[in-house]
Amino acid sequence: MPLPSSGQISFSQLAAELGNACSNVSLRSYSACANLTSPDGITELYGKSCIATFGAGVWSAGGALITTRRLLAGAGTQNEGLVAGGYGNAYLACTEEYNGTSWSAGGALATARYGLGGAGTQNAGLMFGGNPNPGNSSSTEEYNGTSWSAGGALITARRLLAGAGTQNEGLAMSGYQNGAVSCTEEYNGTSWSAGGSLSIGRYQLGGNGTQNAGLVFGGIPAYASNCTEEYNGTSWSGGGTLIQARRDPAGAGTQNAGLSSGGYCNGISLSCTEEYNGTSWSAGGALSIARRHLAGAGTQNAGLAAGGFTNSNVAVSCTEEYNKSVISKCLG
């Protein structure tokens, strides 16, 4: 959209105006992306209209997890990722932090568990529910970038659920108790309260988005589902169906720019990725390693997938990064 022809504009305002892939990087990086010649200034942008489009998404290898695992939870971004819990040769409490290149050890969860939900960021993470051996957990833990502390308990203890949102505006969606449950809960940084129920109760589903704009897809109401539902902060409504029905996928992104990768269907782990535009799913680039029970984080344009379970029923430590090429043009 047109920028002002004179005066000053802050970088945050500039990013909001442009609304493209360069909005979360430095001004110098944006200038390079937009093919500008003054990387330290924004004078060259005045009076111009800038448009960004995206090419195909491609997965590439990232740094391997320290601890091989599946059924772990993920949060954060591609360059500031967070994973916790899961199952290796035992129930795990360990946490790892990603810097865009490699993983390092973070503070351990108070309760070792797998099949938990995750939300938030690397420095303000949220993990909840799961299987702590035995049964279902209602435990919530909050991460401050160094250590975990106890948060408010879920109303409905469950495992194999989906998570979304932030530490102070979290969303816990569906899952398994003594069968699939359809309940949604909202977190305010202290306690959980009941939200609208999903149309279809399910577990081992994927999820992403925010407390007021959540998204769930896939899962087990039967064997594997292609069903998508959208949350508006009060109630759920049907969204576009997945191209490939699946359970155990990784979720990332937002309600209008979602990412579903991997999963399981028809007896095999999947490598296929799908992108959601708020209405329908389309095919994205395939994972290098087909797997299920993996963790997802990041955005549709800069996603992260870590860990999981392969077709050989082997847990893996591999990490992959999803990136879409940017085509940006500014017209004077």
Order of alpha helices (4+ residues) and beta strands (2+ residues): alpha-alpha-beta-beta-beta-beta-beta-beta-beta-beta-beta-beta-beta-beta-beta-beta-beta-beta-beta-beta-beta-beta-beta-beta-beta-beta-beta-beta
